[in-house]
Amino acid sequence: MGWRITKDGPQNSMARNPEIKAVHTTSGHRVAIEALKKRSGDLKPQISITLVSPCYEAPEGSDPSRS
């Protein structure tokens, strides 16, 4: 559905937790999903999801204050 997986494997850390990274080929949105299974201390496992939205600029010659 427009998403391309750019990484599917262990993190580059001592914990080696699973990680999936993807980019949407049309919009440029990016997502990183991490399963935080191994954590220091007495912390419970978690899932971390980070979504990055691309920044857009107004086209040249337009007035961005009027949007």
Residue pairs with C-beta under 8 A, 6 or more apart in sequence:
2 24
2 25
2 26
2 27
3 22
3 23
3 24
3 25
3 31
4 22
4 23
4 24
4 25
5 20
5 21
5 22
6 21
6 22
6 23
7 19
7 20
7 21
8 19
8 20
8 21
9 18
9 19
10 16
10 17
10 18
10 19
11 17
11 18
11 19
11 34
15 36
15 37
15 38
15 39
16 38
17 34
17 35
17 36
17 37
17 38
18 34
18 35
18 37
19 32
19 33
19 34
19 35
20 31
20 32
20 33
21 30
21 31
21 32
21 33
22 30
22 31
23 29
23 30
23 31
24 30
27 54
28 54
29 51
29 52
29 53
29 54
30 51
30 52
31 49
31 50
31 51
31 52
32 48
32 49
32 50
33 47
33 48
33 49
33 50
34 47
34 48
34 49
35 45
35 47
36 45
36 46
36 47
36 48
37 45
39 45
39 46
57 64
58 64
58 67
